[in-house]
Amino acid sequence: MSLALIWAQAHDGVIGADGDMPWHVPEDLAHFKALTGPDAVIMGRRTWDSLPARFRPLPGRPNIVVTRDHAWSADGAIVAHSLEDAFEAAQLVGNGQAWVTGGAGLFTEALALADRLEVTELDLDVAGDTFAPTIGEEWVPVTIDPAHGWSESRTGVPYRFIRYERA
Ligand SMILES: CCc1nc(N)nc(N)c1OCCCOc1ncccc1N1CCC(C(F)(F)F)CC1
């Protein structure tokens, strides 16, 4: 089972504000959908709660939700009570590739287990209360798209996609 992390961040690693993402970049949604495809997604309960109802569960794949609350359940969610349990569940129901899709706490914990990071960088200054994990020296950018500069979202936000792998 291969574990990847995927997130979108603005300047200073902001990934969220008040339980949502303070931007709208349709090209990132398309990127997320294209990359994660039918693979299992693993997310924290707050990220699950942040999903718009039409995307809860994320369509067409196992949705594994990590929560410490042993009373919690939700239609369309496979409940796990630790990242390790989530990883095991993904191995049982997944197809070999699982994605941690948020939030900050899970990203920090999953970083040590992951072999790939897919980061959408937004050239955007925005206030936030939730931040991406620090990407250590052991991670190297293997692709940057576009190779130089930025693409421009139809909403006007410059963005680029970076893939990191372990050195
Ligand atoms: C896309 C947002 C996103 N971007 C990157 N690069 N990495 C992520 N970890 C990520 O957060 C996924 C979970 C939160 O997702 C959403 N939060 C608010 C509104 C919409 C969503 N999306 C819309 C697209 C939908 C589809 F199934 F179509 F992909 C999934 C839910």
The ligand as a Tripos MOL2 file, in Angstrom:
@<TRIPOS>MOLECULE
LIG
   31    33     1     0     0
SMALL
NO_CHARGES

@<TRIPOS>ATOM
      1 C1        -10.3980   19.8250   -3.7400 C.3       1 LIG1
      2 C2         -9.7260   20.4600   -2.5090 C.3       1 LIG1
      3 C3         -8.3980   19.8190   -2.2850 C.ar      1 LIG1
      4 N1         -7.4020   20.0710   -3.1630 N.ar      1 LIG1
      5 C4         -6.1810   19.4790   -2.9910 C.ar      1 LIG1
      6 N2         -5.1980   19.7330   -3.8610 N.pl3     1 LIG1
      7 N3         -5.9530   18.6390   -1.9640 N.ar      1 LIG1
      8 C5         -6.9280   18.3710   -1.0600 C.ar      1 LIG1
      9 N4         -6.6890   17.5530   -0.0280 N.pl3     1 LIG1
     10 C6         -8.1970   18.9550   -1.2030 C.ar      1 LIG1
     11 O1         -9.2000   18.7000   -0.2700 O.3       1 LIG1
     12 C7        -10.0200   17.5580   -0.5320 C.3       1 LIG1
     13 C8        -10.9940   17.4740    0.6360 C.3       1 LIG1
     14 C9        -11.8280   18.7320    0.7000 C.3       1 LIG1
     15 O2        -12.5210   18.8450   -0.5460 O.3       1 LIG1
     16 C10       -13.3560   19.9220   -0.7460 C.ar      1 LIG1
     17 N5        -13.4520   20.8620    0.2170 N.ar      1 LIG1
     18 C11       -14.2750   21.9300    0.0170 C.ar      1 LIG1
     19 C12       -15.0080   22.0700   -1.1650 C.ar      1 LIG1
     20 C13       -14.9080   21.1050   -2.1730 C.ar      1 LIG1
     21 C14       -14.0860   20.0020   -1.9560 C.ar      1 LIG1
     22 N6        -13.9410   18.9990   -2.9330 N.pl3     1 LIG1
     23 C15       -14.3870   19.3680   -4.3080 C.3       1 LIG1
     24 C16       -13.9000   18.3370   -5.3570 C.3       1 LIG1
     25 C17       -14.3830   16.9630   -4.9530 C.3       1 LIG1
     26 C18       -14.0060   15.9130   -5.9960 C.3       1 LIG1
     27 F1        -14.4340   14.7100   -5.5850 F         1 LIG1
     28 F2        -14.5380   16.2230   -7.1490 F         1 LIG1
     29 F3        -12.6810   15.8590   -6.1280 F         1 LIG1
     30 C19       -13.7900   16.6220   -3.6040 C.3       1 LIG1
     31 C20       -14.2750   17.6340   -2.5450 C.3       1 LIG1
@<TRIPOS>BOND
     1     1     2 1
     2     2     3 1
     3     3     4 ar
     4     3    10 ar
     5     4     5 ar
     6     5     6 1
     7     5     7 ar
     8     7     8 ar
     9     8     9 1
    10     8    10 ar
    11    10    11 1
    12    11    12 1
    13    12    13 1
    14    13    14 1
    15    14    15 1
    16    15    16 1
    17    16    17 ar
    18    16    21 ar
    19    17    18 ar
    20    18    19 ar
    21    19    20 ar
    22    20    21 ar
    23    21    22 1
    24    22    23 1
    25    22    31 1
    26    23    24 1
    27    24    25 1
    28    25    26 1
    29    25    30 1
    30    26    27 1
    31    26    28 1
    32    26    29 1
    33    30    31 1
@<TRIPOS>SUBSTRUCTURE
     1 LIG1         1 GROUP 0 **** ****
